[in-house]
Amino acid sequence: MMRTMLESILLFLVPFGVYALWVALARRFGFDSPAFSQVVTYLAAVGLILVALSFITLGIFAERHQDAYVPAHMENGQLIEGQFK
C-alpha cells in the first residue's frame, strides 16, 4: 500500500519537476518562460491524469488471488502466518 501511494505521489510530481527543469534552463539560457501561476493548473491536471492512469493500470494488471485469505493465527502455540488458501 505504501509503495502504491509513493508511486502515485511521484507520478503527480513529475510534471512539476519537468516544469522546474524548464524554468531553470530558461533562466540559464535566456528563454522566455510563461508565468508559473498560469501553468500550475495545467501541471496539477496532468499530474492527476498520470495518477489516475497508474490506478487504472494497477487495476488491470495487478495480481489476482482466487483463494480466500486466512489471517495470521495461533495454532497449537505456534504462530501461523497469513496466507491464501
PyMOL Python script that loads the backbone (N, CA, C, O; Angstrom):
from pymol import cmd

cmd.read_pdbstr("""\
ATOM      1  N   MET A   1       0.828  -1.184   0.000  1.00  0.00           N
ATOM      2  CA  MET A   1       0.000   0.000   0.000  1.00  0.00           C
ATOM      3  C   MET A   1       0.878   1.255   0.000  1.00  0.00           C
ATOM      4  O   MET A   1       0.604   2.215  -0.720  1.00  0.00           O
ATOM      5  N   MET A   2       1.924   1.233   0.809  1.00  0.00           N
ATOM      6  CA  MET A   2       2.810   2.392   0.886  1.00  0.00           C
ATOM      7  C   MET A   2       3.501   2.627  -0.453  1.00  0.00           C
ATOM      8  O   MET A   2       3.666   3.768  -0.883  1.00  0.00           O
ATOM      9  N   ARG A   3       3.902   1.544  -1.106  1.00  0.00           N
ATOM     10  CA  ARG A   3       4.565   1.661  -2.401  1.00  0.00           C
ATOM     11  C   ARG A   3       3.617   2.272  -3.426  1.00  0.00           C
ATOM     12  O   ARG A   3       4.029   3.115  -4.223  1.00  0.00           O
ATOM     13  N   THR A   4       2.373   1.865  -3.415  1.00  0.00           N
ATOM     14  CA  THR A   4       1.394   2.408  -4.345  1.00  0.00           C
ATOM     15  C   THR A   4       1.191   3.898  -4.114  1.00  0.00           C
ATOM     16  O   THR A   4       1.104   4.672  -5.067  1.00  0.00           O
ATOM     17  N   MET A   5       1.116   4.298  -2.855  1.00  0.00           N
ATOM     18  CA  MET A   5       0.940   5.714  -2.541  1.00  0.00           C
ATOM     19  C   MET A   5       2.155   6.528  -2.976  1.00  0.00           C
ATOM     20  O   MET A   5       2.006   7.610  -3.542  1.00  0.00           O
ATOM     21  N   LEU A   6       3.363   6.011  -2.713  1.00  0.00           N
ATOM     22  CA  LEU A   6       4.578   6.722  -3.116  1.00  0.00           C
ATOM     23  C   LEU A   6       4.665   6.848  -4.631  1.00  0.00           C
ATOM     24  O   LEU A   6       5.051   7.895  -5.150  1.00  0.00           O
ATOM     25  N   GLU A   7       4.305   5.779  -5.339  1.00  0.00           N
ATOM     26  CA  GLU A   7       4.315   5.851  -6.798  1.00  0.00           C
ATOM     27  C   GLU A   7       3.327   6.895  -7.300  1.00  0.00           C
ATOM     28  O   GLU A   7       3.626   7.638  -8.235  1.00  0.00           O
ATOM     29  N   SER A   8       2.163   6.952  -6.687  1.00  0.00           N
ATOM     30  CA  SER A   8       1.158   7.935  -7.100  1.00  0.00           C
ATOM     31  C   SER A   8       1.632   9.355  -6.838  1.00  0.00           C
ATOM     32  O   SER A   8       1.452  10.241  -7.674  1.00  0.00           O
ATOM     33  N   ILE A   9       2.232   9.568  -5.687  1.00  0.00           N
ATOM     34  CA  ILE A   9       2.737  10.901  -5.351  1.00  0.00           C
ATOM     35  C   ILE A   9       3.842  11.305  -6.322  1.00  0.00           C
ATOM     36  O   ILE A   9       3.875  12.441  -6.794  1.00  0.00           O
ATOM     37  N   LEU A  10       4.744  10.373  -6.616  1.00  0.00           N
ATOM     38  CA  LEU A  10       5.821  10.687  -7.553  1.00  0.00           C
ATOM     39  C   LEU A  10       5.282  10.967  -8.953  1.00  0.00           C
ATOM     40  O   LEU A  10       5.761  11.876  -9.631  1.00  0.00           O
ATOM     41  N   LEU A  11       4.293  10.194  -9.386  1.00  0.00           N
ATOM     42  CA  LEU A  11       3.695  10.450 -10.700  1.00  0.00           C
ATOM     43  C   LEU A  11       3.021  11.817 -10.731  1.00  0.00           C
ATOM     44  O   LEU A  11       3.059  12.504 -11.752  1.00  0.00           O
ATOM     45  N   PHE A  12       2.406  12.216  -9.623  1.00  0.00           N
ATOM     46  CA  PHE A  12       1.770  13.527  -9.560  1.00  0.00           C
ATOM     47  C   PHE A  12       2.810  14.638  -9.645  1.00  0.00           C
ATOM     48  O   PHE A  12       2.546  15.685 -10.235  1.00  0.00           O
ATOM     49  N   LEU A  13       3.989  14.423  -9.064  1.00  0.00           N
ATOM     50  CA  LEU A  13       5.014  15.458  -9.014  1.00  0.00           C
ATOM     51  C   LEU A  13       5.871  15.544 -10.275  1.00  0.00           C
ATOM     52  O   LEU A  13       6.606  16.516 -10.447  1.00  0.00           O
ATOM     53  N   VAL A  14       5.794  14.551 -11.158  1.00  0.00           N
ATOM     54  CA  VAL A  14       6.618  14.541 -12.371  1.00  0.00           C
ATOM     55  C   VAL A  14       6.416  15.798 -13.223  1.00  0.00           C
ATOM     56  O   VAL A  14       7.409  16.405 -13.623  1.00  0.00           O
ATOM     57  N   PRO A  15       5.184  16.218 -13.521  1.00  0.00           N
ATOM     58  CA  PRO A  15       5.041  17.427 -14.350  1.00  0.00           C
ATOM     59  C   PRO A  15       5.641  18.668 -13.692  1.00  0.00           C
ATOM     60  O   PRO A  15       6.190  19.529 -14.381  1.00  0.00           O
ATOM     61  N   PHE A  16       5.541  18.767 -12.377  1.00  0.00           N
ATOM     62  CA  PHE A  16       6.120  19.912 -11.687  1.00  0.00           C
ATOM     63  C   PHE A  16       7.647  19.900 -11.790  1.00  0.00           C
ATOM     64  O   PHE A  16       8.276  20.945 -11.954  1.00  0.00           O
ATOM     65  N   GLY A  17       8.230  18.710 -11.691  1.00  0.00           N
ATOM     66  CA  GLY A  17       9.676  18.595 -11.836  1.00  0.00           C
ATOM     67  C   GLY A  17      10.146  18.951 -13.238  1.00  0.00           C
ATOM     68  O   GLY A  17      11.170  19.612 -13.409  1.00  0.00           O
ATOM     69  N   VAL A  18       9.398  18.514 -14.232  1.00  0.00           N
ATOM     70  CA  VAL A  18       9.738  18.850 -15.618  1.00  0.00           C
ATOM     71  C   VAL A  18       9.643  20.358 -15.827  1.00  0.00           C
ATOM     72  O   VAL A  18      10.500  20.953 -16.480  1.00  0.00           O
ATOM     73  N   TYR A  19       8.606  20.972 -15.274  1.00  0.00           N
ATOM     74  CA  TYR A  19       8.457  22.419 -15.416  1.00  0.00           C
ATOM     75  C   TYR A  19       9.572  23.159 -14.679  1.00  0.00           C
ATOM     76  O   TYR A  19      10.094  24.150 -15.188  1.00  0.00           O
ATOM     77  N   ALA A  20       9.940  22.691 -13.490  1.00  0.00           N
ATOM     78  CA  ALA A  20      11.030  23.328 -12.747  1.00  0.00           C
ATOM     79  C   ALA A  20      12.334  23.245 -13.540  1.00  0.00           C
ATOM     80  O   ALA A  20      13.114  24.197 -13.566  1.00  0.00           O
ATOM     81  N   LEU A  21      12.561  22.115 -14.178  1.00  0.00           N
ATOM     82  CA  LEU A  21      13.741  21.967 -15.032  1.00  0.00           C
ATOM     83  C   LEU A  21      13.678  22.953 -16.196  1.00  0.00           C
ATOM     84  O   LEU A  21      14.686  23.568 -16.542  1.00  0.00           O
ATOM     85  N   TRP A  22      12.499  23.106 -16.800  1.00  0.00           N
ATOM     86  CA  TRP A  22      12.338  24.052 -17.896  1.00  0.00           C
ATOM     87  C   TRP A  22      12.624  25.479 -17.432  1.00  0.00           C
ATOM     88  O   TRP A  22      13.310  26.230 -18.126  1.00  0.00           O
ATOM     89  N   VAL A  23      12.101  25.859 -16.260  1.00  0.00           N
ATOM     90  CA  VAL A  23      12.326  27.207 -15.741  1.00  0.00           C
ATOM     91  C   VAL A  23      13.811  27.429 -15.470  1.00  0.00           C
ATOM     92  O   VAL A  23      14.346  28.496 -15.776  1.00  0.00           O
ATOM     93  N   ALA A  24      14.476  26.433 -14.903  1.00  0.00           N
ATOM     94  CA  ALA A  24      15.908  26.560 -14.616  1.00  0.00           C
ATOM     95  C   ALA A  24      16.701  26.742 -15.911  1.00  0.00           C
ATOM     96  O   ALA A  24      17.603  27.576 -15.984  1.00  0.00           O
ATOM     97  N   LEU A  25      16.355  25.954 -16.930  1.00  0.00           N
ATOM     98  CA  LEU A  25      17.042  26.094 -18.221  1.00  0.00           C
ATOM     99  C   LEU A  25      16.723  27.437 -18.871  1.00  0.00           C
ATOM    100  O   LEU A  25      17.590  28.054 -19.489  1.00  0.00           O
ATOM    101  N   ALA A  26      15.477  27.888 -18.731  1.00  0.00           N
ATOM    102  CA  ALA A  26      15.082  29.164 -19.323  1.00  0.00           C
ATOM    103  C   ALA A  26      15.847  30.311 -18.684  1.00  0.00           C
ATOM    104  O   ALA A  26      16.283  31.231 -19.375  1.00  0.00           O
ATOM    105  N   ARG A  27      16.011  30.262 -17.388  1.00  0.00           N
ATOM    106  CA  ARG A  27      16.759  31.329 -16.714  1.00  0.00           C
ATOM    107  C   ARG A  27      18.239  31.295 -17.089  1.00  0.00           C
ATOM    108  O   ARG A  27      18.881  32.334 -17.243  1.00  0.00           O
ATOM    109  N   ARG A  28      18.753  30.104 -17.228  1.00  0.00           N
ATOM    110  CA  ARG A  28      20.183  29.984 -17.529  1.00  0.00           C
ATOM    111  C   ARG A  28      20.502  30.416 -18.958  1.00  0.00           C
ATOM    112  O   ARG A  28      21.505  31.088 -19.199  1.00  0.00           O
ATOM    113  N   PHE A  29      19.648  30.030 -19.903  1.00  0.00           N
ATOM    114  CA  PHE A  29      19.934  30.297 -21.310  1.00  0.00           C
ATOM    115  C   PHE A  29      19.102  31.435 -21.894  1.00  0.00           C
ATOM    116  O   PHE A  29      19.206  31.715 -23.088  1.00  0.00           O
ATOM    117  N   GLY A  30      18.275  32.099 -21.076  1.00  0.00           N
ATOM    118  CA  GLY A  30      17.559  33.279 -21.528  1.00  0.00           C
ATOM    119  C   GLY A  30      16.303  33.018 -22.324  1.00  0.00           C
ATOM    120  O   GLY A  30      15.871  33.894 -23.073  1.00  0.00           O
ATOM    121  N   PHE A  31      15.692  31.839 -22.194  1.00  0.00           N
ATOM    122  CA  PHE A  31      14.429  31.586 -22.869  1.00  0.00           C
ATOM    123  C   PHE A  31      13.338  32.431 -22.228  1.00  0.00           C
ATOM    124  O   PHE A  31      13.456  32.838 -21.072  1.00  0.00           O
ATOM    125  N   ASP A  32      12.298  32.685 -22.967  1.00  0.00           N
ATOM    126  CA  ASP A  32      11.155  33.404 -22.419  1.00  0.00           C
ATOM    127  C   ASP A  32      10.167  32.363 -21.880  1.00  0.00           C
ATOM    128  O   ASP A  32       9.568  31.629 -22.667  1.00  0.00           O
ATOM    129  N   SER A  33       9.984  32.283 -20.551  1.00  0.00           N
ATOM    130  CA  SER A  33       9.106  31.276 -19.952  1.00  0.00           C
ATOM    131  C   SER A  33       7.813  31.925 -19.464  1.00  0.00           C
ATOM    132  O   SER A  33       7.833  33.086 -19.055  1.00  0.00           O
ATOM    133  N   PRO A  34       6.689  31.205 -19.498  1.00  0.00           N
ATOM    134  CA  PRO A  34       5.416  31.752 -19.019  1.00  0.00           C
ATOM    135  C   PRO A  34       5.406  31.873 -17.499  1.00  0.00           C
ATOM    136  O   PRO A  34       6.248  31.294 -16.813  1.00  0.00           O
ATOM    137  N   ALA A  35       4.452  32.625 -16.990  1.00  0.00           N
ATOM    138  CA  ALA A  35       4.336  32.809 -15.541  1.00  0.00           C
ATOM    139  C   ALA A  35       3.941  31.489 -14.890  1.00  0.00           C
ATOM    140  O   ALA A  35       3.145  30.728 -15.440  1.00  0.00           O
ATOM    141  N   PHE A  36       4.501  31.227 -13.725  1.00  0.00           N
ATOM    142  CA  PHE A  36       4.254  29.964 -13.031  1.00  0.00           C
ATOM    143  C   PHE A  36       2.797  29.831 -12.618  1.00  0.00           C
ATOM    144  O   PHE A  36       2.250  28.729 -12.659  1.00  0.00           O
ATOM    145  N   SER A  37       2.153  30.924 -12.220  1.00  0.00           N
ATOM    146  CA  SER A  37       0.777  30.850 -11.730  1.00  0.00           C
ATOM    147  C   SER A  37      -0.197  30.367 -12.804  1.00  0.00           C
ATOM    148  O   SER A  37      -1.210  29.749 -12.475  1.00  0.00           O
ATOM    149  N   GLN A  38       0.083  30.632 -14.058  1.00  0.00           N
ATOM    150  CA  GLN A  38      -0.788  30.187 -15.136  1.00  0.00           C
ATOM    151  C   GLN A  38      -0.601  28.711 -15.443  1.00  0.00           C
ATOM    152  O   GLN A  38      -1.517  28.061 -15.947  1.00  0.00           O
ATOM    153  N   VAL A  39       0.555  28.187 -15.150  1.00  0.00           N
ATOM    154  CA  VAL A  39       0.885  26.816 -15.538  1.00  0.00           C
ATOM    155  C   VAL A  39       0.527  25.813 -14.448  1.00  0.00           C
ATOM    156  O   VAL A  39       0.357  24.630 -14.742  1.00  0.00           O
ATOM    157  N   VAL A  40       0.411  26.250 -13.210  1.00  0.00           N
ATOM    158  CA  VAL A  40       0.177  25.331 -12.092  1.00  0.00           C
ATOM    159  C   VAL A  40      -1.087  24.505 -12.296  1.00  0.00           C
ATOM    160  O   VAL A  40      -1.096  23.313 -11.987  1.00  0.00           O
ATOM    161  N   THR A  41      -2.132  25.102 -12.800  1.00  0.00           N
ATOM    162  CA  THR A  41      -3.380  24.372 -13.024  1.00  0.00           C
ATOM    163  C   THR A  41      -3.177  23.248 -14.027  1.00  0.00           C
ATOM    164  O   THR A  41      -3.647  22.129 -13.820  1.00  0.00           O
ATOM    165  N   TYR A  42      -2.481  23.545 -15.106  1.00  0.00           N
ATOM    166  CA  TYR A  42      -2.223  22.515 -16.109  1.00  0.00           C
ATOM    167  C   TYR A  42      -1.313  21.414 -15.567  1.00  0.00           C
ATOM    168  O   TYR A  42      -1.519  20.235 -15.855  1.00  0.00           O
ATOM    169  N   LEU A  43      -0.322  21.797 -14.792  1.00  0.00           N
ATOM    170  CA  LEU A  43       0.579  20.802 -14.207  1.00  0.00           C
ATOM    171  C   LEU A  43      -0.173  19.886 -13.248  1.00  0.00           C
ATOM    172  O   LEU A  43       0.036  18.673 -13.252  1.00  0.00           O
ATOM    173  N   ALA A  44      -1.040  20.461 -12.433  1.00  0.00           N
ATOM    174  CA  ALA A  44      -1.821  19.648 -11.500  1.00  0.00           C
ATOM    175  C   ALA A  44      -2.754  18.707 -12.260  1.00  0.00           C
ATOM    176  O   ALA A  44      -2.922  17.551 -11.871  1.00  0.00           O
ATOM    177  N   ALA A  45      -3.358  19.199 -13.339  1.00  0.00           N
ATOM    178  CA  ALA A  45      -4.249  18.358 -14.136  1.00  0.00           C
ATOM    179  C   ALA A  45      -3.482  17.192 -14.765  1.00  0.00           C
ATOM    180  O   ALA A  45      -3.947  16.053 -14.736  1.00  0.00           O
ATOM    181  N   VAL A  46      -2.322  17.476 -15.325  1.00  0.00           N
ATOM    182  CA  VAL A  46      -1.509  16.410 -15.927  1.00  0.00           C
ATOM    183  C   VAL A  46      -1.068  15.414 -14.859  1.00  0.00           C
ATOM    184  O   VAL A  46      -1.083  14.205 -15.090  1.00  0.00           O
ATOM    185  N   GLY A  47      -0.677  15.921 -13.692  1.00  0.00           N
ATOM    186  CA  GLY A  47      -0.283  15.032 -12.596  1.00  0.00           C
ATOM    187  C   GLY A  47      -1.426  14.138 -12.155  1.00  0.00           C
ATOM    188  O   GLY A  47      -1.224  12.946 -11.922  1.00  0.00           O
ATOM    189  N   LEU A  48      -2.625  14.694 -12.035  1.00  0.00           N
ATOM    190  CA  LEU A  48      -3.784  13.889 -11.642  1.00  0.00           C
ATOM    191  C   LEU A  48      -4.147  12.864 -12.708  1.00  0.00           C
ATOM    192  O   LEU A  48      -4.569  11.752 -12.390  1.00  0.00           O
ATOM    193  N   ILE A  49      -3.982  13.238 -13.973  1.00  0.00           N
ATOM    194  CA  ILE A  49      -4.232  12.273 -15.053  1.00  0.00           C
ATOM    195  C   ILE A  49      -3.235  11.127 -14.980  1.00  0.00           C
ATOM    196  O   ILE A  49      -3.613   9.970 -15.163  1.00  0.00           O
ATOM    197  N   LEU A  50      -1.967  11.429 -14.715  1.00  0.00           N
ATOM    198  CA  LEU A  50      -0.964  10.367 -14.576  1.00  0.00           C
ATOM    199  C   LEU A  50      -1.294   9.442 -13.418  1.00  0.00           C
ATOM    200  O   LEU A  50      -1.161   8.225 -13.539  1.00  0.00           O
ATOM    201  N   VAL A  51      -1.723  10.007 -12.296  1.00  0.00           N
ATOM    202  CA  VAL A  51      -2.094   9.193 -11.134  1.00  0.00           C
ATOM    203  C   VAL A  51      -3.290   8.315 -11.476  1.00  0.00           C
ATOM    204  O   VAL A  51      -3.295   7.126 -11.157  1.00  0.00           O
ATOM    205  N   ALA A  52      -4.299   8.885 -12.119  1.00  0.00           N
ATOM    206  CA  ALA A  52      -5.477   8.101 -12.500  1.00  0.00           C
ATOM    207  C   ALA A  52      -5.090   6.959 -13.446  1.00  0.00           C
ATOM    208  O   ALA A  52      -5.566   5.834 -13.296  1.00  0.00           O
ATOM    209  N   LEU A  53      -4.235   7.253 -14.408  1.00  0.00           N
ATOM    210  CA  LEU A  53      -3.775   6.201 -15.330  1.00  0.00           C
ATOM    211  C   LEU A  53      -2.996   5.115 -14.597  1.00  0.00           C
ATOM    212  O   LEU A  53      -3.098   3.937 -14.940  1.00  0.00           O
ATOM    213  N   SER A  54      -2.223   5.507 -13.592  1.00  0.00           N
ATOM    214  CA  SER A  54      -1.485   4.487 -12.828  1.00  0.00           C
ATOM    215  C   SER A  54      -2.441   3.600 -12.040  1.00  0.00           C
ATOM    216  O   SER A  54      -2.212   2.395 -11.934  1.00  0.00           O
ATOM    217  N   PHE A  55      -3.520   4.178 -11.480  1.00  0.00           N
ATOM    218  CA  PHE A  55      -4.513   3.366 -10.768  1.00  0.00           C
ATOM    219  C   PHE A  55      -5.236   2.425 -11.722  1.00  0.00           C
ATOM    220  O   PHE A  55      -5.484   1.267 -11.386  1.00  0.00           O
ATOM    221  N   ILE A  56      -5.572   2.917 -12.900  1.00  0.00           N
ATOM    222  CA  ILE A  56      -6.238   2.067 -13.883  1.00  0.00           C
ATOM    223  C   ILE A  56      -5.323   0.930 -14.307  1.00  0.00           C
ATOM    224  O   ILE A  56      -5.753  -0.220 -14.397  1.00  0.00           O
ATOM    225  N   THR A  57      -4.056   1.251 -14.570  1.00  0.00           N
ATOM    226  CA  THR A  57      -3.081   0.222 -14.950  1.00  0.00           C
ATOM    227  C   THR A  57      -2.896  -0.797 -13.842  1.00  0.00           C
ATOM    228  O   THR A  57      -2.829  -1.997 -14.105  1.00  0.00           O
ATOM    229  N   LEU A  58      -2.812  -0.332 -12.608  1.00  0.00           N
ATOM    230  CA  LEU A  58      -2.683  -1.247 -11.466  1.00  0.00           C
ATOM    231  C   LEU A  58      -3.910  -2.136 -11.365  1.00  0.00           C
ATOM    232  O   LEU A  58      -3.781  -3.332 -11.104  1.00  0.00           O
ATOM    233  N   GLY A  59      -5.097  -1.579 -11.564  1.00  0.00           N
ATOM    234  CA  GLY A  59      -6.322  -2.374 -11.507  1.00  0.00           C
ATOM    235  C   GLY A  59      -6.398  -3.422 -12.596  1.00  0.00           C
ATOM    236  O   GLY A  59      -6.945  -4.503 -12.381  1.00  0.00           O
ATOM    237  N   ILE A  60      -5.855  -3.114 -13.762  1.00  0.00           N
ATOM    238  CA  ILE A  60      -5.910  -4.059 -14.870  1.00  0.00           C
ATOM    239  C   ILE A  60      -4.862  -5.158 -14.726  1.00  0.00           C
ATOM    240  O   ILE A  60      -5.157  -6.331 -14.956  1.00  0.00           O
ATOM    241  N   PHE A  61      -3.638  -4.785 -14.346  1.00  0.00           N
ATOM    242  CA  PHE A  61      -2.532  -5.739 -14.373  1.00  0.00           C
ATOM    243  C   PHE A  61      -2.125  -6.290 -13.010  1.00  0.00           C
ATOM    244  O   PHE A  61      -1.176  -7.071 -12.938  1.00  0.00           O
ATOM    245  N   ALA A  62      -2.806  -5.913 -11.925  1.00  0.00           N
ATOM    246  CA  ALA A  62      -2.436  -6.397 -10.599  1.00  0.00           C
ATOM    247  C   ALA A  62      -2.710  -7.897 -10.479  1.00  0.00           C
ATOM    248  O   ALA A  62      -3.615  -8.437 -11.114  1.00  0.00           O
ATOM    249  N   GLU A  63      -1.909  -8.543  -9.654  1.00  0.00           N
ATOM    250  CA  GLU A  63      -2.064  -9.975  -9.427  1.00  0.00           C
ATOM    251  C   GLU A  63      -3.377 -10.238  -8.695  1.00  0.00           C
ATOM    252  O   GLU A  63      -3.691  -9.573  -7.708  1.00  0.00           O
ATOM    253  N   ARG A  64      -4.120 -11.189  -9.173  1.00  0.00           N
ATOM    254  CA  ARG A  64      -5.400 -11.534  -8.570  1.00  0.00           C
ATOM    255  C   ARG A  64      -5.281 -12.881  -7.862  1.00  0.00           C
ATOM    256  O   ARG A  64      -4.671 -13.817  -8.379  1.00  0.00           O
ATOM    257  N   HIS A  65      -5.870 -12.963  -6.680  1.00  0.00           N
ATOM    258  CA  HIS A  65      -5.911 -14.221  -5.934  1.00  0.00           C
ATOM    259  C   HIS A  65      -7.343 -14.737  -5.948  1.00  0.00           C
ATOM    260  O   HIS A  65      -8.268 -14.021  -5.565  1.00  0.00           O
ATOM    261  N   GLN A  66      -7.523 -15.950  -6.379  1.00  0.00           N
ATOM    262  CA  GLN A  66      -8.855 -16.554  -6.419  1.00  0.00           C
ATOM    263  C   GLN A  66      -9.196 -17.222  -5.091  1.00  0.00           C
ATOM    264  O   GLN A  66     -10.353 -17.556  -4.837  1.00  0.00           O
ATOM    265  N   ASP A  67      -8.196 -17.415  -4.254  1.00  0.00           N
ATOM    266  CA  ASP A  67      -8.401 -18.092  -2.983  1.00  0.00           C
ATOM    267  C   ASP A  67      -8.828 -17.097  -1.915  1.00  0.00           C
ATOM    268  O   ASP A  67      -8.756 -15.884  -2.109  1.00  0.00           O
ATOM    269  N   ALA A  68      -9.272 -17.633  -0.789  1.00  0.00           N
ATOM    270  CA  ALA A  68      -9.637 -16.805   0.359  1.00  0.00           C
ATOM    271  C   ALA A  68      -8.402 -16.573   1.218  1.00  0.00           C
ATOM    272  O   ALA A  68      -7.552 -17.454   1.345  1.00  0.00           O
ATOM    273  N   TYR A  69      -8.305 -15.376   1.810  1.00  0.00           N
ATOM    274  CA  TYR A  69      -7.178 -15.048   2.671  1.00  0.00           C
ATOM    275  C   TYR A  69      -7.470 -15.533   4.081  1.00  0.00           C
ATOM    276  O   TYR A  69      -8.528 -15.248   4.642  1.00  0.00           O
ATOM    277  N   VAL A  70      -6.520 -16.269   4.649  1.00  0.00           N
ATOM    278  CA  VAL A  70      -6.609 -16.718   6.037  1.00  0.00           C
ATOM    279  C   VAL A  70      -5.608 -15.885   6.829  1.00  0.00           C
ATOM    280  O   VAL A  70      -4.405 -15.999   6.595  1.00  0.00           O
ATOM    281  N   PRO A  71      -6.071 -15.044   7.764  1.00  0.00           N
ATOM    282  CA  PRO A  71      -5.157 -14.182   8.501  1.00  0.00           C
ATOM    283  C   PRO A  71      -4.260 -14.985   9.444  1.00  0.00           C
ATOM    284  O   PRO A  71      -4.523 -16.151   9.740  1.00  0.00           O
ATOM    285  N   ALA A  72      -3.201 -14.332   9.902  1.00  0.00           N
ATOM    286  CA  ALA A  72      -2.288 -14.978  10.850  1.00  0.00           C
ATOM    287  C   ALA A  72      -3.061 -15.368  12.103  1.00  0.00           C
ATOM    288  O   ALA A  72      -3.939 -14.639  12.564  1.00  0.00           O
ATOM    289  N   HIS A  73      -2.715 -16.539  12.646  1.00  0.00           N
ATOM    290  CA  HIS A  73      -3.403 -17.017  13.852  1.00  0.00           C
ATOM    291  C   HIS A  73      -2.491 -17.960  14.625  1.00  0.00           C
ATOM    292  O   HIS A  73      -1.473 -18.430  14.117  1.00  0.00           O
ATOM    293  N   MET A  74      -2.886 -18.223  15.871  1.00  0.00           N
ATOM    294  CA  MET A  74      -2.132 -19.150  16.723  1.00  0.00           C
ATOM    295  C   MET A  74      -2.762 -20.531  16.592  1.00  0.00           C
ATOM    296  O   MET A  74      -3.982 -20.687  16.656  1.00  0.00           O
ATOM    297  N   GLU A  75      -1.896 -21.534  16.407  1.00  0.00           N
ATOM    298  CA  GLU A  75      -2.361 -22.915  16.305  1.00  0.00           C
ATOM    299  C   GLU A  75      -1.383 -23.799  17.073  1.00  0.00           C
ATOM    300  O   GLU A  75      -0.210 -23.887  16.709  1.00  0.00           O
ATOM    301  N   ASN A  76      -1.854 -24.449  18.124  1.00  0.00           N
ATOM    302  CA  ASN A  76      -1.019 -25.295  18.982  1.00  0.00           C
ATOM    303  C   ASN A  76       0.189 -24.540  19.516  1.00  0.00           C
ATOM    304  O   ASN A  76       1.287 -25.091  19.592  1.00  0.00           O
ATOM    305  N   GLY A  77      -0.013 -23.274  19.888  1.00  0.00           N
ATOM    306  CA  GLY A  77       1.059 -22.475  20.473  1.00  0.00           C
ATOM    307  C   GLY A  77       2.041 -21.900  19.471  1.00  0.00           C
ATOM    308  O   GLY A  77       3.026 -21.280  19.872  1.00  0.00           O
ATOM    309  N   GLN A  78       1.808 -22.085  18.190  1.00  0.00           N
ATOM    310  CA  GLN A  78       2.709 -21.541  17.180  1.00  0.00           C
ATOM    311  C   GLN A  78       1.951 -20.552  16.303  1.00  0.00           C
ATOM    312  O   GLN A  78       0.767 -20.727  16.017  1.00  0.00           O
ATOM    313  N   LEU A  79       2.660 -19.514  15.885  1.00  0.00           N
ATOM    314  CA  LEU A  79       2.065 -18.504  15.034  1.00  0.00           C
ATOM    315  C   LEU A  79       2.102 -18.982  13.590  1.00  0.00           C
ATOM    316  O   LEU A  79       3.169 -19.270  13.047  1.00  0.00           O
ATOM    317  N   ILE A  80       0.956 -19.062  12.990  1.00  0.00           N
ATOM    318  CA  ILE A  80       0.840 -19.433  11.583  1.00  0.00           C
ATOM    319  C   ILE A  80       0.639 -18.148  10.793  1.00  0.00           C
ATOM    320  O   ILE A  80      -0.287 -17.384  11.066  1.00  0.00           O
ATOM    321  N   GLU A  81       1.509 -17.909   9.812  1.00  0.00           N
ATOM    322  CA  GLU A  81       1.436 -16.677   9.023  1.00  0.00           C
ATOM    323  C   GLU A  81       0.175 -16.665   8.169  1.00  0.00           C
ATOM    324  O   GLU A  81      -0.372 -17.708   7.812  1.00  0.00           O
ATOM    325  N   GLY A  82      -0.269 -15.446   7.853  1.00  0.00           N
ATOM    326  CA  GLY A  82      -1.409 -15.295   6.959  1.00  0.00           C
ATOM    327  C   GLY A  82      -1.064 -15.798   5.577  1.00  0.00           C
ATOM    328  O   GLY A  82       0.073 -15.676   5.122  1.00  0.00           O
ATOM    329  N   GLN A  83      -2.057 -16.366   4.910  1.00  0.00           N
ATOM    330  CA  GLN A  83      -1.808 -16.927   3.577  1.00  0.00           C
ATOM    331  C   GLN A  83      -3.117 -17.042   2.806  1.00  0.00           C
ATOM    332  O   GLN A  83      -4.201 -16.911   3.375  1.00  0.00           O
ATOM    333  N   PHE A  84      -3.004 -17.286   1.521  1.00  0.00           N
ATOM    334  CA  PHE A  84      -4.161 -17.530   0.687  1.00  0.00           C
ATOM    335  C   PHE A  84      -4.361 -19.032   0.588  1.00  0.00           C
ATOM    336  O   PHE A  84      -3.420 -19.771   0.299  1.00  0.00           O
ATOM    337  N   LYS A  85      -5.599 -19.489   0.828  1.00  0.00           N
ATOM    338  CA  LYS A  85      -5.922 -20.923   0.709  1.00  0.00           C
ATOM    339  C   LYS A  85      -7.120 -21.088  -0.181  1.00  0.00           C
ATOM    340  O   LYS A  85      -7.564 -22.211  -0.417  1.00  0.00           O
TER     341      LYS A  85
END
""", "prot")
cmd.dss("prot")
cmd.show_as("cartoon", "prot")
cmd.util.cbc("prot")
cmd.orient("prot")
